[in-house]
Amino acid sequence: MIGSVQKISRILNCFTDDEPVLGNLEIATKLNMNPSTVHHLLHTLCEEGMLIKDTQKKYRLGWKLLEWGNRVMYQKDILSQAFPLVEGLIRRFNGTVHIGMFDQGEVVFVLKATPKHAMEIATYVGSRKPAYCTSTGKIILSHNPSMVKATVAKGLLRRAPNTITSADKLKVELHEVQKRGYSISDNENELGLYGIAAPIRSYSGQTVAALNMVGEASYMQGRDNRAIIESLISTADTISKELGYIQI
């Protein structure tokens, strides 16, 4: 498996600004590989959208790579704009703040910031959580219905007392989340934790990430609850504007 990944990486690296289009034999010669082996790998890469085969049976880099590149750029842009704003949140409230993005039915945290005296939250940059039972995941899903199928396909397992385990109930919940403008995870992903999340939108208006705050349920539902919700929404809106989103 590792060998195949290395071969695929070497094939993709063959395509340069000077040589954007290559044939099977050209690639095999460059890499000193068997043309038959290269052919099978090229076929797989085309099926996955990483390469495109033209009418001359030549290959070029595919749209899937551009899609992945856009995700990386979104992440970079989001983080550069978000850091000072997130610092303002953790100075004001006693909860852990994340920015998360969707990936194949899960959310991946690309930012985490924790105030000094907040309870320990078992997350880190790069960690993953199911989208269906986290505030981050639910706000992203509510604005991206096409992502729900991949999420449900992974299974809706019970992780805490209030986890939604029915696809129909999840759809109802996501509809309510979209109308409300923010999402809540109350003892759904982990016992004792309460999360609130607001959408981060790109210049096109697509919800590409979410800003959330997680903490002990008693604190998050306490006297600062409304202020946390309003501040999260306001901060997420500001990040969105920095990414070029213009609300009409």
Phi, psi and omega per residue, in radians:
M1 nan -0.818 3.137
I2 -1.085 -0.688 3.130
G3 -1.084 -0.697 3.125
S4 -1.144 -0.714 3.118
V5 -1.091 -0.731 3.124
Q6 -1.103 -0.724 3.125
K7 -1.115 -0.740 3.121
I8 -1.093 -0.747 3.123
S9 -1.075 -0.723 3.138
R10 -1.147 -0.683 3.115
I11 -1.094 -0.826 -3.119
L12 -1.097 -0.602 3.140
N13 -1.252 -0.200 3.097
C14 -1.207 -0.467 -3.076
F15 -1.450 2.107 -3.088
T16 -2.263 3.075 3.064
D17 -1.064 -0.620 3.140
D18 -1.353 -0.509 -3.131
E19 -2.299 1.303 -3.112
P20 -1.356 -0.292 -3.112
V21 -2.212 2.247 -3.100
L22 -2.436 2.665 3.058
G23 -1.717 2.958 -3.115
N24 -0.982 -0.869 -3.089
L25 -1.143 -0.660 3.113
E26 -1.067 -0.756 -3.140
I27 -1.172 -0.766 3.141
A28 -1.045 -0.716 3.132
T29 -1.156 -0.774 3.140
K30 -1.015 -0.690 -3.019
L31 -1.738 -0.011 -3.106
N32 0.959 0.805 -3.134
M33 -2.023 2.786 3.085
N34 -1.147 2.212 -3.121
P35 -0.983 -0.600 3.122
S36 -1.142 -0.720 3.102
T37 -1.118 -0.755 3.129
V38 -1.094 -0.719 -3.137
H39 -1.023 -0.792 -3.138
H40 -1.115 -0.706 3.127
L41 -1.185 -0.696 3.109
L42 -1.105 -0.694 3.117
H43 -1.068 -0.772 3.126
T44 -1.121 -0.746 3.135
L45 -1.095 -0.627 3.083
C46 -1.191 -0.732 3.123
E47 -1.069 -0.589 -3.114
E48 -1.538 -0.032 3.088
G49 1.464 0.110 -3.133
M50 -1.453 -0.358 3.033
L51 -2.305 2.750 3.055
I52 -2.134 2.330 3.097
K53 -1.787 2.199 -3.101
D54 -1.622 -3.096 -3.082
T55 -1.186 -0.308 3.107
Q56 -1.606 0.173 -3.120
K57 1.077 0.589 3.030
K58 -1.868 2.830 -3.049
Y59 -2.105 2.588 3.033
R60 -2.474 2.862 -3.138
L61 -1.097 2.470 -3.032
G62 -1.684 3.038 -3.078
W63 -1.199 -0.425 -3.140
K64 -1.045 -0.658 3.134
L65 -1.157 -0.653 3.089
L66 -1.133 -0.710 3.111
E67 -1.053 -0.791 3.113
W68 -1.111 -0.708 3.127
G69 -1.081 -0.680 3.105
N70 -1.100 -0.666 3.115
R71 -1.088 -0.722 3.122
V72 -1.124 -0.730 -3.141
M73 -1.147 -0.712 3.073
Y74 -0.983 -0.804 -3.092
Q75 -1.082 -0.801 -3.131
K76 -1.082 -0.811 -3.130
D77 -1.108 -0.759 -3.135
I78 -1.046 -0.820 -3.075
L79 -1.155 -0.724 -3.095
S80 -1.122 -0.573 -3.131
Q81 -1.484 -0.419 -2.951
A82 -1.521 -0.540 -2.974
F83 -0.908 -0.927 -3.120
P84 -1.127 -0.553 3.131
L85 -1.256 -0.679 3.115
V86 -1.149 -0.659 3.100
E87 -1.033 -0.647 3.093
G88 -1.110 -0.648 3.126
L89 -1.157 -0.790 -3.076
I90 -1.317 -0.343 3.017
R91 -1.258 -0.517 -3.062
R92 -1.598 -0.615 -3.035
F93 -2.142 2.741 -3.079
N94 -1.757 0.982 3.124
G95 -2.414 2.766 3.128
T96 -1.487 2.288 -3.091
V97 -1.851 2.377 3.058
H98 -2.227 2.746 2.782
I99 -2.064 2.247 -3.115
G100 -2.213 2.655 3.106
M101 -2.229 2.685 -3.070
F102 -1.466 2.454 3.039
D103 -2.681 1.881 3.021
Q104 0.895 0.934 3.062
G105 1.479 0.013 -3.138
E106 -2.252 2.900 2.963
V107 -1.904 2.443 3.100
V108 -1.951 2.203 -3.131
F109 -1.463 2.154 -3.122
V110 -1.860 -0.102 3.076
L111 -2.628 2.469 3.027
K112 -2.504 2.339 3.096
A113 -2.436 2.285 -3.056
T114 -2.244 2.266 3.037
P115 -1.210 2.817 -3.013
K116 -1.010 -0.697 -2.984
H117 -1.860 0.293 3.124
A118 -1.360 2.716 3.081
M119 -1.165 2.645 -3.111
E120 -1.235 2.234 3.092
I121 -1.962 2.237 -3.034
A122 -1.403 1.094 3.054
T123 -2.316 2.877 3.086
Y124 -2.744 2.867 3.113
V125 -1.097 2.144 -3.085
G126 1.784 -0.228 3.127
S127 -1.299 2.747 -3.056
R128 -2.149 2.555 3.060
K129 -2.412 2.673 3.105
P130 -1.087 2.449 -3.102
A131 -1.255 -0.550 -2.982
Y132 -1.270 -0.310 -3.065
C133 -2.164 0.295 3.080
T134 -2.076 2.614 3.119
S135 -1.098 -0.669 3.108
T136 -1.041 -0.874 -3.116
G137 -1.118 -0.731 -3.055
K138 -1.185 -0.617 3.133
I139 -1.240 -0.636 3.096
I140 -1.176 -0.796 -3.141
L141 -1.085 -0.656 -3.086
S142 -1.099 -0.467 3.137
H143 -1.779 -0.046 -3.129
N144 -2.361 1.312 -3.078
P145 -0.993 -0.475 -3.123
S146 -1.163 -0.297 -3.134
M147 -1.506 -0.225 -3.045
V148 -1.153 -0.695 -3.087
K149 -1.031 -0.811 3.134
A150 -1.121 -0.575 3.139
T151 -1.215 -0.845 -3.136
V152 -1.116 -0.625 -3.117
A153 -1.072 -0.476 3.111
K154 -1.317 -0.228 3.139
G155 1.779 2.441 3.123
L156 -1.880 1.379 -3.069
L157 -1.464 2.572 3.108
R158 -1.332 2.153 -3.125
R159 -2.004 -0.311 -3.116
A160 -2.768 3.020 -3.039
P161 -0.962 -0.614 -3.030
N162 -1.838 0.286 -3.136
T163 -1.072 2.322 3.039
I164 -1.391 2.123 -3.085
T165 -2.037 0.116 3.131
S166 -1.981 2.291 3.127
A167 -1.078 -0.671 3.138
D168 -1.148 -0.750 3.122
K169 -1.166 -0.603 3.107
L170 -1.116 -0.741 3.130
K171 -1.096 -0.690 3.089
V172 -1.114 -0.764 3.139
E173 -1.076 -0.770 -3.119
L174 -1.136 -0.601 3.077
H175 -1.111 -0.739 3.118
E176 -1.167 -0.687 3.124
V177 -1.066 -0.781 -3.123
Q178 -1.090 -0.727 3.130
K179 -1.160 -0.654 -3.059
R180 -1.312 -0.606 3.124
G181 1.661 -0.062 3.055
Y182 -2.654 2.858 -3.115
S183 -2.139 2.777 -3.141
I184 -2.288 2.453 2.970
S185 -2.157 1.846 -3.054
D186 -1.947 1.727 -3.106
N187 0.966 0.741 -3.128
E188 -1.863 -0.671 3.137
N189 -1.721 -0.616 -3.119
E190 -2.611 2.387 -3.093
L191 -1.031 2.245 3.064
G192 1.590 -0.120 -3.101
L193 -1.814 2.543 -3.131
Y194 -2.314 2.175 -3.127
G195 -2.126 2.604 3.066
I196 -2.282 2.393 -3.113
A197 -2.424 2.624 3.099
A198 -2.254 2.650 -3.060
P199 -1.367 2.523 2.968
I200 -1.933 2.181 -3.042
R201 -1.943 2.568 3.075
S202 -1.466 -3.138 3.138
Y203 -1.018 -0.482 -3.105
S204 -1.455 -0.120 -3.111
G205 1.655 -0.080 3.129
Q206 -1.309 2.404 3.059
T207 -1.351 1.903 -3.037
V208 -1.838 -0.187 -3.113
A209 -2.842 3.133 3.102
A210 -2.505 2.562 3.040
L211 -1.846 2.195 3.141
N212 -2.344 2.823 3.001
M213 -2.241 2.343 -3.110
V214 -2.205 2.463 3.097
G215 -2.897 -3.030 3.102
E216 -1.090 2.384 -3.030
A217 -0.970 -0.732 -3.085
S218 -1.106 -0.623 3.122
Y219 -1.315 -0.820 -3.057
M220 -1.145 -0.449 3.118
Q221 -1.717 0.064 -3.070
G222 -1.425 -2.651 -3.003
R223 -1.143 -0.382 -3.134
D224 -1.581 0.046 -3.024
N225 -0.937 -0.918 -3.098
R226 -1.117 -0.688 3.139
A227 -1.151 -0.655 3.105
I228 -1.102 -0.830 -3.136
I229 -1.022 -0.857 -3.105
E230 -1.129 -0.675 -3.133
S231 -1.219 -0.681 3.100
L232 -1.102 -0.812 3.136
I233 -1.080 -0.798 -3.131
S234 -1.093 -0.751 -3.129
T235 -1.179 -0.741 3.102
A236 -1.094 -0.674 3.095
D237 -1.113 -0.695 3.136
T238 -1.143 -0.748 3.092
I239 -1.069 -0.740 3.130
S240 -1.039 -0.762 3.125
K241 -1.105 -0.644 3.108
E242 -1.152 -0.459 3.102
L243 -1.497 0.026 3.067
G244 1.788 0.037 -3.129
Y245 -1.297 2.288 3.109
I246 -2.062 2.012 -3.137
Q247 -1.360 2.202 -3.126
I248 -1.597 nan nan
